[in-house]
Amino acid sequence: MIISAPRLFLGDNFTPPGAVEVHDGRITRIILGNVDADIHLTHGFLAPGLIDLHNNGAFGVDCATATPEEWDIFVSGLMTCGVTSVLPTAITAPLGDLAAAAQRTAAAQARHGAILGLHLEGPFLAPSKRGAHLAEFLHLPDDVAIAEVLAMGKVIRLVTLAPELPGALAAIARLREAGITVALGHTAADATTMRNAAAAGATLVTHVFNAQSPLHHRAPGAPGVALTDSRLSPCLIADGVHVAPELLAISFAACPRAIAVTDSILIAGLEPGTVREFGGAPVTLGHQGVGLRADGTIAGAGITLDEGVRRLIAAGVAPETALAATTSRPAHALNLADRGALTPGARADLVWFSDDFHPQRVWTAGTAQAPAPAKQRGTETAQAELMDLDERDTLDIVTTFLTQEQAAQRALTAAAPSLARLADAVAAKLQAGGRLFYAGAGTSGRLGFLDAVECGPTFGIEDGLIIPLLAGGPSAFIKAAEGAEDDTQAAITALTARHFTSADALVGIAASGSTPFTLAAIRHARALGGLTGAIVNNAASPMAEAAEIPVQIATGAEVIAGSTRLSAGSSQKIALNTLSSTVMIRLGKTYGPYMVDMRATNAKLRRRALAMVQQITGANERDATLALTACGMHVKCAALMILRRLTAEQAQTRLAAASGSLRRALQNHVGHTGPA
């Protein structure tokens, strides 16, 4: 079997178009370039399966107590999220209970190649840094206790311990001799103790910054050593809550060994608002992807690793770094020689990612996995932790809204690659003489309408280049047209009336990704051969499936459930602004940061035009005014006149020859002097 894709992520870098050949569950060949393939992926990229080295549970399953049936749910759920290898974690408990958990995990490992073994997070932890671990079950790593761990068998793959405990360094050496990897965590250790533990054989650090000595500018503590000692691979929880996005960006930029983990608990992968029993008390999955106790305290992480990748990228981590931190780096840290990279001989654990890093299809050992089941639409999910919203003080309410907007911006940043791809495709259509249509209903349709209207004066485009189709017609911009969003025939009629053809592009906009009017417009436009895009706020929606280039901005549940004029609407407005502005830049409607094709239709804009000509050319006010007057207040024509000493007619001719681009018109002139 050969699978081709527009890009391959080999494990640490992206390649141009290529393919992976698979035979008997193994990768046999990497082929660069366009080739005939059995499976041809039309967009996105092919990558190795994700590897989560710290996972306490997901999809309602607690790894410490999972039954055989629950292990099936756990493994299959993770696979739909692109996680093809996982190290289940059992937290501090009596050693007898941990031995029972190891026995159950070993049985599950024999049935599931995705299970790498068992991670014991405890019981050898510092009491002062135990976090949610129960103090009565903590234990010193003495000879007897370590012997009990070793007796649990080869299923034990990783042990987290605090290196400052009596006997810890000897325990590290003994565990390493037995082939067990040791991580340092839940520790108050200073830098010297951390380095001594690395010298003894420890190679990982568990959830850096959380439950450990702090990073201080004169006392680096556990985090400082974790990020700088080449013997250690630091693991960081990638949800952007346990560690602030800014610190995630710094850490992954600073340390080439940094690994992303979820440290998830059983609520991960479930719907926001879901309540489960964990650690003897209820825990609710909050909209930010964390488990919350009734009093609002964090009880654990609630994301899957694919969401961690998206959050890292949204935090500013380079995509290739975020992917390496979830594939090749954890494989290297745990000595998984046949996983984490696309290379001949490796196990064929493969993930097809969309351009905005959502898993589209997954293969484990070369076998295709079933797609993820449809979920409740995230934008319409109520946030259970906000049940008292109307009783809060005003500042708390305002802060809640603004915090949600910050999360929406991170989701928008993660969608940047697909938005860029859509912008390039739309620009190509317009450069060839086509038009851009927007289609939407309600808030989404009004945002498309607004963007189309605003592009006229901003970029000087001709009427009819950007055409908004609003369910219910233009009057629905001012007054809601209830029921118009369900009228599929109206979308088809509108496209027919405006003679939509294969030369044109259409972008549908809907938070839900399933609005009938908009979905019908996309399907009809694509059937006519036109370019189709979708801007949606839920992953795996019908519109994303129907469109050639979907932009999926997973803004999640709104503060006011279902009111998508909030975070979803804000992200759509920014996405549309970015899309149309990028397209106009590609069409030569700007010069650097200047909108040199704007229509100077009033006194304010005439003053702006004069200022732009002076700033671009360095001309005085008199010369700039004369040039603008000769050009009919056309900024780029006036700038070209001054910079290349041309008449208005000559400047207009040269601009036409350069397809309207001031920069190309300046660069194409030979034998001139002056700034360019």
C-alpha positions as CSV (number, residue, x, y, z in Angstrom):
1,M,0.0,0.0,0.0
2,I,1.3,3.5,-0.9
3,I,-0.2,6.6,0.7
4,S,0.7,10.0,-0.8
5,A,0.2,13.4,0.7
6,P,1.0,17.1,-0.2
7,R,3.5,17.0,2.7
8,L,5.2,14.5,4.9
9,F,6.2,15.1,8.5
10,L,9.0,12.7,9.0
11,G,9.5,13.1,12.7
12,D,11.4,16.4,12.9
13,N,10.8,18.2,9.6
14,F,8.3,18.6,6.8
15,T,9.0,17.5,3.2
16,P,7.4,18.6,-0.1
17,P,4.9,16.1,-1.7
18,G,5.7,12.5,-1.0
19,A,4.4,9.1,-0.1
20,V,4.8,6.3,2.4
21,E,4.9,2.6,1.3
22,V,3.6,0.1,3.8
23,H,3.8,-3.7,3.9
24,D,2.9,-6.1,6.7
25,G,2.4,-3.3,9.2
26,R,5.8,-1.7,8.6
27,I,7.0,1.3,6.6
28,T,9.1,-0.1,3.7
29,R,9.9,3.1,1.8
30,I,9.7,6.9,1.8
31,I,9.1,8.3,-1.6
32,L,9.6,12.0,-2.3
33,G,7.8,13.7,-5.2
34,N,4.5,13.0,-6.8
35,V,3.8,9.3,-7.3
36,D,1.0,6.9,-8.2
37,A,-0.6,5.8,-4.9
38,D,-3.3,3.5,-3.6
39,I,-4.5,6.3,-1.3
40,H,-4.1,9.9,-2.4
41,L,-4.5,12.5,0.4
42,T,-5.7,15.8,-1.1
43,H,-4.6,18.2,1.6
44,G,-2.8,18.5,4.9
45,F,0.1,16.1,5.7
46,L,1.0,12.6,6.7
47,A,2.8,12.2,10.1
48,P,3.8,9.5,12.5
49,G,1.3,8.6,15.2
50,L,1.3,10.7,18.3
51,I,2.9,9.3,21.5
52,D,1.5,10.3,24.9
53,L,3.9,9.4,27.8
54,H,1.7,10.6,30.6
55,N,-2.0,9.6,30.5
56,N,-4.1,8.7,33.5
57,G,-7.2,8.0,31.5
58,A,-9.6,9.3,28.9
59,F,-13.1,8.6,27.4
60,G,-14.5,7.8,30.9
61,V,-11.7,5.2,31.6
62,D,-9.3,5.4,34.5
63,C,-6.1,3.5,33.6
64,A,-5.5,2.5,37.2
65,T,-8.7,0.4,37.4
66,A,-9.6,-0.2,33.7
67,T,-11.4,-3.5,32.8
68,P,-10.6,-5.2,29.4
69,E,-13.7,-3.6,27.9
70,E,-12.6,-0.2,29.1
71,W,-9.1,-0.6,27.7
72,D,-10.7,-1.2,24.3
73,I,-12.7,2.1,24.7
74,F,-9.5,3.9,25.8
75,V,-7.3,2.7,23.0
76,S,-9.8,3.1,20.2
77,G,-10.8,6.6,21.5
78,L,-7.2,7.8,21.5
79,M,-6.6,6.4,18.0
80,T,-9.3,8.5,16.6
81,C,-7.4,11.5,18.0
82,G,-4.2,10.4,16.3
83,V,-2.6,8.9,19.5
84,T,-1.2,5.5,18.4
85,S,1.1,4.9,21.4
86,V,0.3,5.7,25.0
87,L,2.0,5.1,28.4
88,P,-0.9,4.6,30.9
89,T,-0.3,6.1,34.3
90,A,-1.3,4.9,37.7
91,I,-0.9,7.5,40.5
92,T,0.1,6.9,44.2
93,A,-1.7,4.0,45.8
94,P,-0.8,1.1,48.1
95,L,1.9,-1.0,46.4
96,G,-0.5,-4.0,46.3
97,D,-3.1,-1.9,44.4
98,L,-0.3,-0.7,42.0
99,A,0.7,-4.4,41.4
100,A,-2.9,-5.2,40.5
101,A,-3.0,-2.3,38.1
102,A,0.2,-3.5,36.5
103,Q,-1.3,-6.9,36.0
104,R,-4.3,-5.5,34.3
105,T,-2.2,-3.2,32.2
106,A,0.0,-6.2,31.1
107,A,-3.0,-8.1,30.0
108,A,-4.2,-5.1,28.0
109,Q,-0.8,-4.6,26.5
110,A,-0.8,-8.1,25.2
111,R,-4.0,-7.2,23.2
112,H,-3.2,-3.6,22.2
113,G,0.1,-2.7,20.5
114,A,-0.6,1.0,21.3
115,I,0.0,0.4,25.1
116,L,3.6,0.9,25.9
117,G,3.6,-0.4,29.5
118,L,2.7,1.3,32.8
119,H,4.0,4.6,34.3
120,L,4.0,4.6,38.1
121,E,3.6,8.2,39.1
122,G,4.4,7.6,42.8
123,P,4.3,6.5,45.5
124,F,7.9,7.8,45.9
125,L,7.0,11.5,46.0
126,A,7.8,14.5,48.2
127,P,5.0,15.1,50.7
128,S,5.2,18.8,50.2
129,K,4.8,18.4,46.4
130,R,2.3,15.5,46.3
131,G,-0.5,17.6,44.7
132,A,-3.6,15.4,44.3
133,H,-1.7,12.3,45.5
134,L,-2.9,11.0,48.9
135,A,-0.3,11.5,51.7
136,E,-1.2,8.2,53.5
137,F,0.0,6.1,50.5
138,L,3.4,7.9,49.9
139,H,6.4,5.7,50.4
140,L,10.1,6.0,50.6
141,P,12.1,4.3,47.7
142,D,13.8,1.8,50.0
143,D,15.1,-1.6,49.0
144,V,11.9,-3.4,49.9
145,A,9.6,-1.1,48.0
146,I,11.8,-1.0,44.9
147,A,11.9,-4.8,45.0
148,E,8.0,-4.8,45.0
149,V,8.0,-2.5,41.9
150,L,10.5,-4.8,40.1
151,A,8.3,-7.8,40.9
152,M,5.5,-6.2,39.0
153,G,7.3,-7.3,35.8
154,K,8.4,-5.8,32.5
155,V,5.1,-3.9,32.1
156,I,6.6,-1.2,34.4
157,R,8.2,1.2,31.8
158,L,8.5,4.4,33.8
159,V,8.7,5.4,37.4
160,T,8.4,9.0,38.6
161,L,10.1,9.8,42.0
162,A,11.4,12.7,44.0
163,P,15.2,12.6,44.0
164,E,15.6,14.2,47.4
165,L,14.0,11.3,49.3
166,P,16.3,9.0,51.3
167,G,17.5,6.2,49.1
168,A,16.3,7.8,45.9
169,L,19.6,7.9,44.0
170,A,20.2,4.2,44.8
171,A,16.7,3.5,43.7
172,I,17.2,5.3,40.4
173,A,20.3,3.2,39.6
174,R,18.5,0.0,40.5
175,L,15.5,0.8,38.4
176,R,17.7,1.7,35.5
177,E,19.6,-1.5,35.8
178,A,16.3,-3.3,35.4
179,G,15.5,-1.4,32.2
180,I,13.0,0.9,33.8
181,T,13.1,4.6,32.8
182,V,13.1,7.1,35.7
183,A,11.5,10.5,35.7
184,L,11.9,13.2,38.4
185,G,8.8,14.8,39.6
186,H,6.6,15.9,42.5
187,T,9.8,17.2,44.0
188,A,11.1,20.0,46.0
189,A,14.7,19.2,44.9
190,D,17.2,22.0,44.3
191,A,19.4,22.1,41.2
192,T,22.2,20.1,42.6
193,T,20.0,17.3,43.7
194,M,18.4,17.2,40.2
195,R,21.8,17.0,38.5
196,N,22.8,14.2,40.9
197,A,19.7,12.3,40.0
198,A,20.5,12.7,36.3
199,A,24.0,11.4,37.0
200,A,22.4,8.4,38.7
201,G,20.4,7.6,35.5
202,A,17.2,9.6,35.6
203,T,16.3,10.8,32.0
204,L,12.9,12.4,32.2
205,V,11.2,15.1,34.3
206,T,7.5,14.8,35.0
207,H,5.1,17.8,34.2
208,V,7.7,20.5,34.5
209,F,6.6,23.6,36.5
210,N,3.8,21.6,38.2
211,A,4.3,20.1,41.6
212,Q,8.0,20.9,41.8
213,S,10.5,23.4,43.1
214,P,10.0,26.7,41.3
215,L,12.2,28.4,38.7
216,H,13.9,31.4,40.3
217,H,16.4,33.8,38.7
218,R,19.1,32.8,41.2
219,A,17.9,29.3,42.0
220,P,16.9,27.3,38.9
221,G,15.2,24.6,40.8
222,A,13.7,21.6,39.1
223,P,12.5,23.4,36.0
224,G,15.8,25.2,35.3
225,V,17.7,21.9,35.3
226,A,15.0,20.1,33.4
227,L,15.2,22.6,30.5
228,T,19.0,22.9,30.4
229,D,20.6,19.5,31.4
230,S,21.1,17.5,28.2
231,R,20.7,14.3,30.2
232,L,17.0,15.1,30.9
233,S,14.0,15.3,28.7
234,P,11.4,17.7,30.2
235,C,7.7,16.7,29.9
236,L,5.2,19.6,29.9
237,I,1.4,19.5,30.1
238,A,0.3,21.0,26.8
239,D,-3.1,22.3,27.7
240,G,-2.0,25.9,28.2
241,V,-3.7,25.9,31.7
242,H,-1.3,23.9,33.8
243,V,1.5,25.9,32.2
244,A,0.8,29.3,30.8
245,P,1.0,29.5,27.0
246,E,3.9,32.0,27.2
247,L,5.9,29.6,29.3
248,L,5.1,26.8,26.9
249,A,6.5,28.9,24.1
250,I,9.6,29.7,26.0
251,S,10.2,26.2,27.1
252,F,9.8,24.6,23.7
253,A,11.9,27.3,22.0
254,A,14.7,26.8,24.6
255,C,14.9,23.1,24.9
256,P,15.3,20.7,21.9
257,R,14.3,17.7,24.1
258,A,11.0,19.1,25.5
259,I,8.1,16.6,25.3
260,A,4.4,17.4,25.3
261,V,2.1,15.2,27.4
262,T,-1.5,15.5,28.4
263,D,-1.4,14.1,32.0
264,S,-5.1,13.6,31.2
265,I,-7.7,12.0,33.5
266,L,-10.8,10.0,32.6
267,I,-12.8,13.0,31.5
268,A,-10.5,13.7,28.5
269,G,-12.2,13.2,25.2
270,L,-15.7,13.6,26.7
271,E,-18.0,16.6,26.1
272,P,-17.5,19.8,28.2
273,G,-19.7,19.7,31.2
274,T,-19.4,15.9,31.7
275,V,-19.1,14.9,35.3
276,R,-17.2,11.7,36.5
277,E,-16.0,10.4,39.8
278,F,-12.2,10.8,40.1
279,G,-10.0,10.5,43.2
280,G,-13.1,10.0,45.5
281,A,-14.9,13.2,44.4
282,P,-16.8,14.5,41.3
283,V,-14.9,16.2,38.6
284,T,-16.3,18.3,35.7
285,L,-14.7,18.8,32.3
286,G,-14.5,22.5,31.9
287,H,-14.5,24.3,28.6
288,Q,-10.7,25.0,28.8
289,G,-10.0,21.3,28.8
290,V,-9.3,20.8,32.5
291,G,-11.1,18.9,35.2
292,L,-12.7,21.0,37.9
293,R,-13.8,20.2,41.4
294,A,-17.0,21.7,42.7
295,D,-15.1,24.6,44.2
296,G,-13.4,25.4,40.9
297,T,-10.0,24.0,41.7
298,I,-8.2,22.1,39.0
299,A,-8.3,18.3,39.4
300,G,-6.5,17.2,36.3
301,A,-6.1,17.7,32.6
302,G,-8.9,17.0,30.1
303,I,-7.4,17.1,26.6
304,T,-6.2,14.6,24.2
305,L,-2.8,15.0,22.6
306,D,-4.0,16.2,19.2
307,E,-5.6,19.1,21.0
308,G,-2.3,19.6,22.9
309,V,-0.5,20.0,19.5
310,R,-3.0,22.6,18.4
311,R,-2.7,24.5,21.7
312,L,1.1,24.5,21.5
313,I,1.0,25.9,18.0
314,A,-1.6,28.5,19.1
315,A,0.8,29.5,21.9
316,G,3.5,30.2,19.3
317,V,5.4,26.9,19.2
318,A,6.5,26.1,15.7
319,P,4.4,23.3,14.1
320,E,7.4,21.1,13.5
321,T,8.4,21.5,17.1
322,A,5.0,20.7,18.4
323,L,4.8,17.6,16.3
324,A,8.3,16.5,17.2
325,A,7.4,17.0,20.8
326,T,4.6,14.4,20.4
327,T,6.3,11.9,18.1
328,S,10.0,11.6,17.7
329,R,11.0,13.1,21.0
330,P,8.9,10.8,23.3
331,A,10.0,7.9,21.1
332,H,13.6,8.7,21.7
333,A,13.1,9.3,25.4
334,L,11.5,5.9,25.9
335,N,13.8,4.1,23.5
336,L,11.0,3.3,21.1
337,A,13.2,2.5,18.1
338,D,10.3,1.7,15.8
339,R,7.9,4.6,16.5
340,G,7.8,8.3,16.3
341,A,9.1,8.8,12.8
342,L,8.3,8.0,9.2
343,T,11.3,5.9,8.3
344,P,11.8,2.5,6.7
345,G,11.4,-0.3,9.2
346,A,9.2,1.7,11.6
347,R,5.8,0.5,12.6
348,A,3.2,2.0,10.2
349,D,1.4,4.2,12.8
350,L,0.3,7.0,10.6
351,V,-1.9,10.1,10.9
352,W,-3.4,12.2,8.2
353,F,-3.7,15.7,9.6
354,S,-5.6,18.6,8.0
355,D,-3.7,21.8,7.5
356,D,-5.1,23.0,10.8
357,F,-3.8,19.9,12.6
358,H,-7.0,17.9,13.1
359,P,-6.7,14.1,12.5
360,Q,-8.6,13.1,9.4
361,R,-7.6,9.4,9.2
362,V,-5.4,7.1,11.3
363,W,-3.6,3.8,10.5
364,T,-2.1,1.7,13.3
365,A,0.5,-0.9,12.1
366,G,-0.8,-0.2,8.6
367,T,-4.5,-0.9,9.5
368,A,-7.0,1.9,9.0
369,Q,-9.0,2.8,12.1
370,A,-12.6,3.8,12.2
371,P,-13.3,7.6,12.1
372,A,-14.3,9.3,15.3
373,P,-18.0,9.3,16.1
374,A,-19.8,12.6,15.7
375,K,-19.9,14.7,18.8
376,Q,-22.3,17.3,20.1
377,R,-21.5,20.6,18.5
378,G,-19.0,22.3,20.8
379,T,-20.2,25.9,20.2
380,E,-23.6,25.0,21.6
381,T,-22.4,23.2,24.7
382,A,-23.2,24.8,28.0
383,Q,-20.2,25.3,30.4
384,A,-21.3,23.6,33.6
385,E,-18.9,25.7,35.6
386,L,-20.8,28.8,34.6
387,M,-24.1,27.8,36.2
388,D,-23.7,30.8,38.6
389,L,-22.7,33.3,35.9
390,D,-25.7,35.5,36.5
391,E,-24.9,35.7,40.2
392,R,-21.3,36.8,39.8
393,D,-20.1,40.4,40.1
394,T,-19.7,42.4,37.0
395,L,-15.9,42.4,36.9
396,D,-15.9,38.6,37.2
397,I,-18.4,38.3,34.3
398,V,-16.3,40.7,32.1
399,T,-13.2,38.7,32.9
400,T,-14.9,35.5,32.0
401,F,-15.8,36.8,28.6
402,L,-12.3,38.1,27.9
403,T,-10.7,34.8,29.1
404,Q,-12.9,32.9,26.6
405,E,-11.8,35.4,23.8
406,Q,-8.2,34.6,24.6
407,A,-8.9,30.9,24.1
408,A,-10.6,31.7,20.9
409,Q,-7.6,33.6,19.6
410,R,-5.4,30.6,20.3
411,A,-7.8,28.4,18.3
412,L,-7.6,30.9,15.4
413,T,-3.8,30.9,15.5
414,A,-3.9,27.1,15.2
415,A,-6.0,27.4,12.1
416,A,-3.5,29.8,10.4
417,P,-2.1,27.2,7.9
418,S,-5.5,26.3,6.4
419,L,-6.4,30.0,6.3
420,A,-3.2,30.8,4.4
421,R,-4.0,27.9,2.0
422,L,-7.5,29.3,1.4
423,A,-6.1,32.8,0.8
424,D,-3.6,31.6,-1.8
425,A,-6.3,29.6,-3.6
426,V,-8.8,32.6,-3.6
427,A,-6.1,35.0,-4.8
428,A,-5.4,32.6,-7.7
429,K,-9.0,32.6,-8.7
430,L,-9.3,36.4,-8.6
431,Q,-6.0,36.9,-10.5
432,A,-7.5,34.7,-13.3
433,G,-10.6,36.9,-13.4
434,G,-12.9,35.1,-11.0
435,R,-15.0,36.4,-8.1
436,L,-15.2,35.7,-4.4
437,F,-18.6,34.8,-2.9
438,Y,-19.3,34.7,0.8
439,A,-22.3,32.6,2.0
440,G,-23.7,32.6,5.5
441,A,-26.8,33.1,7.8
442,G,-27.3,35.2,10.9
443,T,-24.2,36.6,12.5
444,S,-21.9,34.6,10.2
445,G,-23.7,35.9,7.1
446,R,-23.6,39.5,8.4
447,L,-19.9,39.3,9.0
448,G,-19.3,38.1,5.4
449,F,-21.6,40.9,4.1
450,L,-19.6,43.5,6.2
451,D,-16.2,42.2,5.0
452,A,-17.4,42.4,1.3
453,V,-18.7,45.9,1.8
454,E,-15.5,47.1,3.6
455,C,-13.1,45.8,0.9
456,G,-14.4,48.3,-1.6
457,P,-13.2,51.5,-0.1
458,T,-10.2,49.9,1.6
459,F,-8.7,48.3,-1.5
460,G,-10.4,50.1,-4.3
461,I,-11.9,46.9,-5.8
462,E,-14.6,47.1,-8.5
463,D,-18.2,46.4,-7.6
464,G,-19.0,42.7,-7.9
465,L,-15.6,41.3,-7.2
466,I,-16.7,40.2,-3.7
467,I,-20.3,39.1,-3.5
468,P,-22.0,38.4,-0.1
469,L,-24.9,35.9,0.0
470,L,-26.9,36.5,3.2
471,A,-29.7,34.1,4.0
472,G,-32.9,36.1,3.9
473,G,-31.3,38.7,1.6
474,P,-29.7,42.1,2.3
475,S,-32.6,43.1,4.6
476,A,-31.5,40.3,7.0
477,F,-28.4,42.4,7.8
478,I,-30.6,44.8,9.8
479,K,-33.4,42.5,11.0
480,A,-33.0,38.8,11.6
481,A,-34.8,36.7,9.1
482,E,-35.9,33.7,11.2
483,G,-36.0,30.4,9.2
484,A,-33.9,31.8,6.3
485,E,-31.0,29.7,7.3
486,D,-32.9,26.5,6.5
487,D,-33.8,27.6,2.9
488,T,-31.4,25.5,0.8
489,Q,-33.0,26.3,-2.5
490,A,-32.4,30.0,-1.8
491,A,-28.7,29.5,-1.7
492,I,-28.8,27.7,-5.1
493,T,-31.0,30.3,-6.6
494,A,-28.7,33.1,-5.4
495,L,-25.7,31.5,-7.0
496,T,-27.6,30.8,-10.2
497,A,-28.8,34.4,-10.4
498,R,-25.2,35.7,-10.1
499,H,-23.9,33.2,-12.7
500,F,-21.5,31.4,-10.4
501,T,-19.0,29.4,-12.5
502,S,-15.9,27.3,-12.1
503,A,-13.9,30.5,-12.4
504,D,-15.2,31.7,-9.0
505,A,-14.6,31.0,-5.3
506,L,-17.1,30.6,-2.5
507,V,-16.4,30.7,1.2
508,G,-19.2,29.5,3.5
509,I,-19.2,30.8,7.1
510,A,-21.0,29.1,10.0
511,A,-20.1,28.5,13.6
512,S,-21.9,25.1,13.7
513,G,-20.6,24.1,10.3
514,S,-24.0,22.6,9.4
515,T,-26.2,25.6,8.5
516,P,-28.4,24.3,5.6
517,F,-28.3,27.5,3.5
518,T,-24.5,27.7,3.7
519,L,-24.0,24.0,3.3
520,A,-26.1,24.0,0.2
521,A,-24.2,27.0,-1.2
522,I,-20.9,25.1,-0.7
523,R,-22.1,21.9,-2.3
524,H,-23.6,23.7,-5.3
525,A,-20.6,25.8,-5.9
526,R,-18.3,22.8,-5.7
527,A,-20.6,20.8,-8.1
528,L,-20.1,23.7,-10.6
529,G,-16.4,23.3,-10.3
530,G,-15.7,26.4,-8.3
531,L,-13.2,26.7,-5.4
532,T,-14.9,26.2,-2.1
533,G,-13.8,27.1,1.4
534,A,-15.4,27.0,4.8
535,I,-14.8,29.0,8.0
536,V,-16.4,27.0,10.9
537,N,-16.0,26.7,14.6
538,N,-16.5,23.0,15.1
539,A,-14.2,20.3,13.9
540,A,-15.4,17.5,11.6
541,S,-18.6,19.4,10.6
542,P,-20.6,18.8,7.4
543,M,-19.4,22.1,5.9
544,A,-15.7,21.2,6.6
545,E,-16.3,17.9,4.8
546,A,-18.0,19.5,1.9
547,A,-15.5,22.3,1.3
548,E,-12.3,21.9,-0.6
549,I,-10.4,24.0,2.0
550,P,-11.9,24.0,5.5
551,V,-10.7,26.5,8.1
552,Q,-11.7,24.9,11.4
553,I,-11.5,27.3,14.4
554,A,-12.3,25.2,17.4
555,T,-13.3,28.1,19.7
556,G,-15.4,25.7,21.9
557,A,-18.3,26.4,24.1
558,E,-19.5,30.0,24.4
559,V,-19.8,31.8,27.8
560,I,-23.5,32.1,26.9
561,A,-24.3,28.7,25.4
562,G,-25.1,28.7,21.7
563,S,-24.6,32.5,21.3
564,T,-22.1,32.3,18.5
565,R,-22.0,36.1,18.1
566,L,-19.5,35.9,20.9
567,S,-16.2,34.0,20.5
568,A,-17.2,32.2,17.3
569,G,-18.2,35.5,15.8
570,S,-15.1,37.3,16.9
571,S,-12.9,34.6,15.4
572,Q,-14.9,34.6,12.2
573,K,-14.5,38.4,11.8
574,I,-10.7,38.2,12.3
575,A,-10.5,35.2,9.9
576,L,-12.5,37.1,7.2
577,N,-10.4,40.3,7.7
578,T,-7.3,38.2,7.4
579,L,-8.5,36.3,4.4
580,S,-9.6,39.2,2.3
581,S,-6.7,41.4,3.3
582,T,-4.2,38.6,2.5
583,V,-5.9,38.1,-0.9
584,M,-5.7,41.8,-1.6
585,I,-2.0,41.9,-0.7
586,R,-1.5,39.0,-3.2
587,L,-3.4,41.0,-5.8
588,G,-1.1,44.0,-5.4
589,K,-3.6,46.2,-3.6
590,T,-1.0,47.2,-1.0
591,Y,2.5,48.4,-0.9
592,G,4.2,47.2,2.4
593,P,1.7,48.3,5.1
594,Y,0.0,51.0,2.9
595,M,-3.4,50.5,1.3
596,V,-2.4,52.2,-1.9
597,D,-5.5,51.3,-3.8
598,M,-8.0,52.8,-1.4
599,R,-10.7,55.2,-2.7
600,A,-10.0,58.7,-1.4
601,T,-13.7,59.7,-1.4
602,N,-13.7,62.2,1.4
603,A,-11.5,64.8,3.1
604,K,-10.1,62.4,5.7
605,L,-9.2,59.8,3.0
606,R,-7.7,62.5,0.8
607,R,-5.4,63.6,3.7
608,R,-4.5,59.9,4.2
609,A,-3.7,59.5,0.5
610,L,-1.4,62.6,0.7
611,A,0.4,61.3,3.8
612,M,0.9,57.8,2.1
613,V,2.4,59.3,-1.0
614,Q,4.8,61.5,1.1
615,Q,5.8,58.5,3.3
616,I,6.4,56.2,0.4
617,T,8.3,58.6,-1.8
618,G,9.8,61.2,0.6
619,A,8.2,63.9,-1.6
620,N,7.1,67.3,-0.2
621,E,3.5,68.1,0.2
622,R,3.4,70.2,-3.0
623,D,4.8,67.5,-5.2
624,A,2.7,64.8,-3.7
625,T,-0.5,66.9,-4.1
626,L,0.3,67.6,-7.8
627,A,1.0,63.9,-8.5
628,L,-2.3,62.9,-6.8
629,T,-4.3,65.5,-8.7
630,A,-2.8,64.3,-12.0
631,C,-3.7,60.7,-11.0
632,G,-7.2,61.3,-9.8
633,M,-6.1,60.7,-6.2
634,H,-4.7,57.3,-7.0
635,V,-2.0,56.7,-4.4
636,K,0.1,54.1,-6.2
637,C,0.0,55.9,-9.5
638,A,1.1,59.1,-7.8
639,A,3.9,57.3,-6.0
640,L,5.2,55.7,-9.2
641,M,5.1,59.0,-11.0
642,I,7.3,60.6,-8.3
643,L,9.7,57.7,-7.8
644,R,10.2,57.0,-11.5
645,R,9.7,60.5,-12.9
646,L,6.8,59.5,-15.1
647,T,3.7,61.2,-16.4
648,A,0.3,60.0,-15.1
649,E,-0.3,58.1,-18.3
650,Q,3.1,56.4,-18.2
651,A,2.6,55.4,-14.6
652,Q,-0.8,54.0,-15.3
653,T,0.6,52.0,-18.3
654,R,3.4,50.7,-16.2
655,L,1.0,49.6,-13.4
656,A,-1.2,47.8,-15.9
657,A,1.8,45.9,-17.2
658,A,2.6,44.9,-13.6
659,S,-0.9,43.7,-13.0
660,G,-1.6,46.6,-10.7
661,S,1.3,46.0,-8.3
662,L,3.3,49.1,-7.3
663,R,6.2,47.0,-6.2
664,R,6.5,45.1,-9.4
665,A,6.1,48.3,-11.4
666,L,9.0,49.8,-9.5
667,Q,11.2,46.7,-9.8
668,N,10.5,46.3,-13.5
669,H,11.9,49.8,-14.3
670,V,15.5,49.8,-15.6
671,G,18.0,52.5,-15.3
672,H,16.4,54.6,-12.6
673,T,17.6,56.2,-9.4
674,G,15.7,56.9,-6.1
675,P,14.1,54.8,-3.5
676,A,12.2,51.6,-4.3
